[in-house]
């Protein structure tokens, strides 16, 4: 496995995971009521505020993981390549 293959791998991981992060954030900020109703049908919860806190926490965790495991390795490979 050479550096070019790793660059391509992390580039596509960054693009795909970044798109998922943007889509997830947009869906939750644009139509939060629909997301809440569809999720409480599967996982019952009583308060919308708790659900919003949980969703924002998951988005924040996903963003941190995206930066640590996709973006930083890709940038490092660009720098050393």
Secondary structure, 3 states (H helix, E strand, C coil): CCHHHHHHHHHHHHHHHHHHHHHHHHHHHHCHHHHHHHHHHHCCCCCHHHHHHHHHHHHHHHHHHHHHHHHHHHHHHHHHC
